[in-house]
Amino acid sequence: MTDDRGDSEQGAGHLDDIETTADVQIASDPLQRVIGQDEAVRLARVAASQRRHLLLVGPPGTGKSMIAQALALHLARPTEETRVVHNPENPERPMVEIRTEAEVEKELKSRGFAEGEFIDPKEAPVNVAERLGYRCSSCGVYSPPKESFCPNCSRAKLAQVRSSTNNPFGDILGGLMEVTMGQMAGRERVTTTRKRFGKEEVVVFERAGDMIGVLDQAALEKRREFEKESPRKVIVPLRRNPFVLATGASETELLGDVRHDPYGGHPQLGTQPYDRVIAGAIHSAHQGVLFVDELPHLGHMQRFILTAMQEKRFPISGRNPQSAGASVRVDSVPCDFIFVGACNIQDLPSILSPLRSRINGGGYEVLVETVMPDTPANRAKLIQFVAQEIVMDGKIPHATKEAVDLIVEEAHKRAKAIDNKDKSLTLRLRELGGLIRAAGDLATGEKAPRIEARHITEAMKTARPVEEQIKERYGSYMGGVAKDISTSEKESSPYHYWNYHVHDDRRGYG
């Protein structure tokens, strides 16, 4: 391999230490997997530890999304759960309830206690098992309660129980009652008494799938306590992903909503307002990261993000004026998140000035790198990138040393061609990753065990931007445009007029 980097740089890196990319060790820290963005990674670590905001600026494919996701994995797991609680005095103003991790764990334990214990139906008293629909009263065979008729004797499972009751109409009506009442397949629960530790107590047996739930006096009392509480709904659970992607979100996705119900909050027909409340991305990102790629595309909704960042709380209300939930509002819903925004350089003017001021006042703006020096250390990072892409794809084989060498060389060429940087390696890694996958697909199609140098060479021919293909075929982009229009369109085409008009004997300019 020869190029303009000088003999000292050729073959640099750790290629001599590997046979394939399977020999490359991939870092467990997600931030260490980000290639060439040392300053952005440093500030991401600061943002995670100090809860600062970030604005990442640069061209696509340079690792902005990867940095945001890696940052979220460096945060402590969320410690709060957000709920909305029914307000009996004003149902259209549900209340917010915040539960800590310790409170949630205690509640789960307490609710588990209220569920009682579970036993096999064969361990329950015979009469209980029959009345609950687990045991056939005729032949004694056990089966699931959803089966009304015994799979063994084909009789209604409750026939014997029903016929033992007083029936003044004799066998004729009794047989009819056997069939119709047998289809009920028993009760959902049976209340009885039992002696325990020399003391008689009320006990409830209830269906629990293939098992029977047993509620003693203590469990019944605990359940009554829960039933006295106002109904509530968890809108942001304790166990959740700390990374929330809000790119391209609609207003309701970003800010939350109250579902429409044609019956409103009617107690018999409708759904109560608290149960229709839906959290937005800003609320789900509480104690985590809210990431918005292509930030300027949010337009006016940037103002809502700014308000949420300032107040760390944002109300949820019905956003459809025609909806039955339009009058419902939940105030003071927490949304204390780390905001990470990303955009291209040309889109910077479209970001609201107050939002940028808020980021600068409580965080950092970073211009990401597009190239890195072509050094042995950076070549090793690029080799690591190749291995990461292959592992993350999961559908292509590992690459040989010769194949990786060609990829590194291609990174050098692209740094020169795109960014006009000598002795550098490109950090526009998304396009380079596309080259790796294209070569991997070729290898997979051939059932080759490894991606070889010839696969990389072939992929370079096929995995090209369509603009390059147009230039190769037509000489220029505008030449392709001129060939891609109909005859009737040509006369009105500016390109055709200035370059091929019949009255222009120069056949164009320049």
PECORKA-V599485 format. One record per run of one state. SS is the DSSP state (~ for helix, > for strand, _ for the rest). FROM is the first residue (numbers start at 0). TO is the last residue. If there is no record, write none. Layout:
SS	FROM	TO
SS	FROM	TO
//
This chain:
_	0	5
~	6	8
_	9	13
~	14	16
_	17	18
>	19	19
~	20	22
_	23	28
~	29	32
_	33	36
~	37	49
_	50	51
>	52	56
_	57	62
~	63	72
_	73	78
>	79	84
_	85	93
>	94	99
~	100	113
_	114	115
>	116	119
~	120	122
_	123	124
~	125	130
_	131	133
>	134	134
_	135	140
>	141	141
_	142	147
>	148	148
_	149	154
>	155	155
_	156	157
~	158	162
_	163	168
~	169	181
_	182	187
>	188	195
_	196	197
>	198	207
_	208	209
>	210	214
_	215	215
~	216	227
_	228	230
>	231	235
_	236	241
>	242	244
_	245	249
~	250	254
_	255	255
>	256	257
_	258	271
~	272	275
>	276	277
_	278	279
~	280	283
_	284	287
>	288	291
_	292	293
~	294	310
_	311	311
>	312	312
_	313	314
>	315	316
_	317	327
>	328	329
_	330	332
>	333	333
_	334	336
>	337	342
_	343	343
~	344	349
_	350	351
~	352	360
_	361	361
>	362	366
_	367	369
>	370	372
_	373	374
~	375	392
_	393	397
>	398	399
~	400	418
_	419	422
>	423	425
_	426	427
~	428	444
_	445	449
>	450	450
_	451	451
~	452	461
_	462	464
~	465	473
_	474	475
~	476	482
_	483	485
~	486	489
_	490	492
~	493	499
_	500	509
//
